[in-house]
Amino acid sequence: MNEIDKLKKASPPRRRWIVGLTGASGAIYGIRLIKELLRQQYEVHLIVSEAGWRVLKEELGWETVRRADALGQAFPGSLDAGALVYHPNGDIGASIASGSFRVEGMLIMPCSMGTLSAIAHGASSNLMARAADVMLKEGRKLLLVPRETPLHAIHLENMLKLARLGVRMVPAMPAFYFKPQSMDEMIDFLVGKVLDNVDIEHDLYRRWGDEHNGQPAPDHHR
């Protein structure tokens, strides 16, 4: 074994998260989440549903014909460095479709009611649902950010079913107690709540009580 191989073997494995973007409104939430995970040097495995690509185009103006180029522009250097790994939603044989591929967990942000329903019923017909199913069977973290309103009984029943299995539900609900001054601050708040729920440290928003402890508001919006 040469010295490079020894160093690779000795170094700890990269911490990996799967991030899913679906066709629910709020694509900016998922993009902001990915940027923060990459900033913290996590390896991100990304899945975008077909409807998710449509929302990226409609809400953020992404050109979705050349998807790799669009991702390269949004996350410069991350694809080439291997920090961001993109998996087509139809690739059911991808690494993240197997429980033997170790990841910290999976975050679907935003999560459509269709994807939520597929996960709740174990319908693994695409990589998004299969990867989520793997999190459940392997006992790993799975967090969904539902984005729909109003909600009917089927939506609520599916959420309750998954919550009883230990899936974290963080609905896309903004807060106003910290007096947000911009859209960025409202987005950062929700991303921060997601990270809180999977035990990832961050300083994306001012917590309740911080203003009494001399803590400044975060000032690093990207």
C-alpha positions in Angstrom: 0.0 0.0 0.0 1.5 3.4 -1.0 1.4 6.5 1.1 -1.6 8.0 -0.7 -3.7 4.9 -0.1 -2.6 4.8 3.5 -3.8 8.4 3.9 -7.1 7.7 2.3 -7.6 4.7 4.5 -6.7 6.6 7.6 -8.9 9.6 6.9 -12.5 9.5 8.3 -15.3 8.9 5.7 -17.0 12.0 4.4 -20.3 12.9 6.0 -23.0 12.5 3.5 -26.5 13.7 3.2 -29.1 13.0 0.5 -31.2 16.0 -0.5 -34.3 15.8 -2.6 -36.1 18.6 -4.4 -39.6 17.9 -5.6 -42.3 19.7 -7.5 -43.7 21.6 -4.6 -43.2 25.4 -4.5 -40.2 26.6 -2.6 -37.2 25.3 -4.6 -35.1 28.1 -3.1 -35.3 26.4 0.3 -33.6 23.3 -1.1 -31.0 25.3 -2.9 -30.2 27.2 0.2 -30.0 24.0 2.2 -27.5 22.5 -0.2 -25.3 25.6 -0.1 -25.1 25.4 3.6 -24.3 21.7 3.7 -21.6 22.2 1.1 -20.2 25.2 3.1 -20.0 22.9 6.1 -18.1 20.3 4.0 -20.8 17.7 3.8 -21.0 15.5 0.7 -24.4 16.1 -0.8 -26.2 13.5 -3.0 -28.9 15.3 -4.9 -32.1 14.0 -6.5 -34.5 16.3 -8.4 -37.8 15.0 -9.6 -39.1 16.0 -13.1 -41.6 18.3 -11.5 -38.8 19.6 -9.3 -36.8 20.7 -12.4 -40.0 22.4 -13.7 -40.2 24.4 -10.4 -36.5 25.4 -10.6 -37.2 26.8 -14.0 -40.5 28.6 -13.1 -39.4 30.0 -9.7 -35.7 30.5 -10.1 -35.2 30.8 -13.9 -33.0 27.8 -14.2 -32.2 26.5 -17.6 -33.1 22.8 -17.3 -32.1 21.5 -20.7 -28.5 21.0 -19.7 -29.0 20.0 -16.1 -25.3 19.5 -15.2 -24.5 23.0 -16.4 -27.3 24.5 -14.3 -26.0 22.7 -11.2 -22.5 23.8 -12.0 -23.6 27.4 -12.1 -25.6 27.2 -8.9 -22.8 25.3 -7.0 -19.5 26.3 -8.6 -16.8 23.7 -8.4 -18.9 21.3 -6.2 -19.6 18.8 -9.0 -16.0 18.6 -10.1 -14.8 18.2 -6.6 -17.2 15.4 -5.8 -18.8 17.4 -3.0 -22.1 17.4 -4.9 -23.2 14.2 -6.6 -26.3 14.4 -8.8 -28.5 11.3 -9.3 -31.2 11.2 -11.9 -34.5 10.3 -10.3 -35.0 7.4 -12.7 -31.7 5.8 -11.7 -33.0 3.2 -9.4 -29.6 1.5 -9.3 -27.8 4.5 -7.9 -25.6 4.1 -4.9 -28.1 5.8 -2.6 -30.7 3.2 -3.5 -28.9 0.7 -1.3 -28.8 0.5 2.4 -25.1 -0.6 2.2 -24.2 3.0 1.1 -23.7 4.9 4.3 -25.2 8.3 4.7 -26.3 10.4 7.6 -29.8 10.7 6.4 -32.1 12.3 3.8 -33.8 15.7 3.6 -36.6 16.4 1.1 -37.0 20.2 0.9 -39.6 21.1 -0.4 -41.6 17.9 -0.4 -44.7 17.5 -2.6 -47.8 15.7 -1.4 -47.2 13.1 -4.2 -43.7 12.3 -2.9 -44.9 12.2 0.7 -47.7 9.8 -0.3 -45.3 7.5 -2.1 -43.0 7.4 0.9 -45.9 6.8 3.3 -47.1 3.8 1.2 -43.7 2.3 0.4 -44.2 2.9 -3.3 -40.5 3.0 -4.4 -41.1 3.6 -8.1 -38.3 6.2 -8.5 -35.0 7.0 -6.8 -36.5 9.7 -4.5 -39.0 7.4 -3.0 -36.6 4.5 -2.9 -33.9 6.5 -1.1 -36.4 7.6 1.5 -37.6 4.0 1.9 -34.0 3.0 2.6 -33.7 5.6 5.3 -36.8 4.0 7.0 -35.6 0.5 6.7 -32.1 1.3 7.9 -33.3 3.5 10.8 -31.6 6.6 9.5 -32.8 10.2 9.7 -35.5 11.2 7.3 -36.9 14.8 7.3 -39.6 16.2 5.0 -40.5 19.8 4.4 -44.2 19.6 3.2 -45.3 22.6 1.1 -49.0 22.6 0.4 -52.0 24.6 1.5 -54.7 23.9 2.3 -54.3 20.3 3.5 -57.0 17.7 3.2 -57.4 14.6 5.3 -55.3 12.3 3.1 -52.3 14.7 3.3 -52.7 14.8 7.1 -53.1 11.1 7.5 -49.9 10.5 5.4 -47.9 12.9 7.5 -49.2 11.3 10.7 -48.3 7.8 9.4 -44.7 8.9 8.7 -44.4 10.9 11.9 -45.3 7.7 13.9 -42.4 6.0 12.1 -40.0 8.7 13.3 -39.9 10.9 10.2 -39.4 14.5 11.1 -42.0 16.9 9.6 -40.9 20.5 9.3 -43.6 22.4 7.3 -42.5 25.4 5.3 -43.9 27.9 7.8 -42.0 31.2 8.3 -41.6 32.8 11.7 -41.7 36.5 12.5 -40.6 36.7 16.2 -37.1 37.6 15.1 -38.4 40.4 12.9 -37.0 39.3 9.5 -36.0 42.2 7.2 -35.6 40.3 4.0 -36.7 37.2 2.0 -33.2 35.7 2.6 -33.7 35.9 6.4 -37.0 34.0 6.1 -35.5 31.4 3.9 -32.5 31.0 6.3 -34.9 30.6 9.2 -36.6 27.5 7.7 -33.3 26.0 6.6 -32.0 26.5 10.1 -35.0 24.8 11.6 -34.3 21.8 9.3 -30.6 21.7 10.4 -31.7 21.9 14.0 -33.9 18.9 13.6 -31.0 16.8 12.3 -28.4 18.1 14.9 -26.3 20.2 12.5 -24.9 23.3 14.0 -25.4 26.6 12.2 -25.8 30.3 12.7 -28.4 31.0 10.0 -30.9 32.9 12.2 -31.0 34.7 15.5 -32.6 32.4 18.1 -35.2 33.5 20.6 -33.4 35.1 23.5 -30.2 35.8 21.7 -31.0 39.5 21.6 -30.8 39.5 25.4 -27.4 37.7 25.4 -25.5 40.1 23.2 -25.7 37.8 20.2 -25.7 39.6 16.8 -28.0 38.7 14.0 -26.4 36.5 11.4 -24.9 38.4 8.4 -23.7 35.9 5.9 -26.6 35.4 3.4 -25.5 33.8 0.2 
